[in-house]
Amino acid sequence: MNFVRTISVGLALTTVVFGPGFFGPSFFGPSHAIAAGANNPNGIWLTEAGDAKIRISRCGGGICGTVVWLKEPIDPATGKLQVDDKNENPALHHRRIVGLSLFIGMKTVAPNKWSGRIYNADDGKTYDSNVTLQEPGKLEVQGCVGILCGSETWSRSTLP
């Protein structure tokens, strides 16, 4: 789960880095990312590193983001599917990373901008976060620890 591991390091260094190995095979079916439209966050988004995909959809006055694909769905240390083994709640350690909800309370704060929290499966913690729909097909995802923030740009995608 290098993806989530690098989030912690990146936040500490003021740069959120989504590295290899976080997202894997989808169980959600075909993507509607292209049909979502340039000014609509709904759809599948590929992380900047190209190794993770998140399905974003509108929900409860904001947006939800769910892991739908891992480039490396198998944990090399265990030979099993990636699971949420760093979660602070031991009862949640068995949850698969694919299907995990990353956005928490992500509410609209301005046109094309949402604020809330983002879950980091690498350390089992959540961080303040902003998500901004930018130029067509680009989404800025920002994570913050206190006043230190870093971001990366996700691109519209489809499922493999």
N, C-alpha and C positions, 0 to 999 in steps of 0.2 A: 504494500500500500504506500508506495513512494509518493503518490499524489497528495495524500493527506499528511504525510510526514513533512513534506516540503511546505505545506501551508503554515504549520507552526513555525518552522524556521524562517519562512518568508515574512510572516507577520512580525516576528521578532526583529527581523532585519529591514522592516518596512516595505517588503515586497512580497506579495502573495504569489507563490509559484505553484502551479499545478503540474506536478511531475508525472512520470510514467506509472502506470499500473493501477490507477484508481477505478476506471470504468470498464465494464465488460459486456457480455452478450445481453441483448435485449429480450425482454419477455412482454413488451408492450405492443408489438405489431408495427405496421408501417408508419412512417413518419409523415407528418403534415407540415413540416417546417417551411417548405417553399410556399405553400398556400397561405401561410400565416400572415404574410404581408410585411412590408418594410417597417411599419410603425406599430407592430404588434409583437409582444415578446413571446407569444405562444409558439411552441415548436421545439425542435431538438437543437441543442447548442453544443458545439465542439470546443473543448478547452483550448487555450493557447498552445499547449504542448501537443495537442492532437491525440491524446491518449484517453480522453474521457468525454462522455456525452451525458448531458442533462436534459430532461424534458421539462420545459417551463410551461406552466399554464396559469391562467387567471383563477384565483380562488379567494373567497372571503374578503373581497375588497382589496386584494393585493395579488401577489403571485406565489406560486409554489414551484419548487425545483426538486426533481427526483432523479437519482442516478438510474440511467437506463442502459449503459454500456461501459464495459471496462476493456481496455486493450489487452490487459493481462488479468483475466478474471481469477486465475489460480494463484494463491499465495505460495511463492517459492519456498518459504520456510516450512509450510505444512503439507503442500501438495493438494490442498483443498480450496474450495471457493473462498474468496476474500470475505471476511466477516468483520463486524464492528467490535473487535476484541480490545480496543483501547477505551471503549466507553467507560465513563466513571461509574456507571451502574452495571455491576457484574451480571445482572439478570438480562442485559441487552447484548452481551458479548456474542451470542449466537446469530444475531441478525446479519443477513447477507448485505453486502455493500450495494449490489445491484438491487434497486427498489427502495433504497434509503432516501428519506427526505432530507435535503440539505438546508433549505430555507425555513426559517422560523419567524412567523409574524411579519413577513415582508409586505409592508403596506405602501400604498401610493403616497408620495410626499410632494410630487411635482409631475408635470407631464413627462411621461417616459422615464420616471425615476421612482424607485422603491427603496425603503429602508427597513431594516429589521436585524436579524441575526443569521449567521451561517454556521452550520455544524461542521466541525473538523474531526473526521473519524480517526485521524492519526493520533490525536491526543485526547479524544473523547470530550472535547470542550466546544463551546460556541463562542463566536466573536461578533461584534458589531459589524454590520455590512450594509453596503449600498450597491444597488444594481441599476445601471443606466443604459437604456436603449439608445444607441448612438446612430451613426450613419447606417443606411440600410444594411442589414445583415451583420451588425456588430453590437456586442453587448459588453459593457464594462462591468466587471465584478470586483468590488473593492472589499477588503477585509481590514479591520482595525483592532489594535490593542491600545486602548487609551487614545492618545492623539496621533499615534503612529499608524499610518495607513499605507497599504500597497494595493495594486490592482493588476489585473490582466484583462485581455480582450478575448471574448469568446466569439466564434463565428457560427452562423446558421449552418446546419448540417442535415443529414438524413441518417437513418439507421442503416447499418451494413446489411 
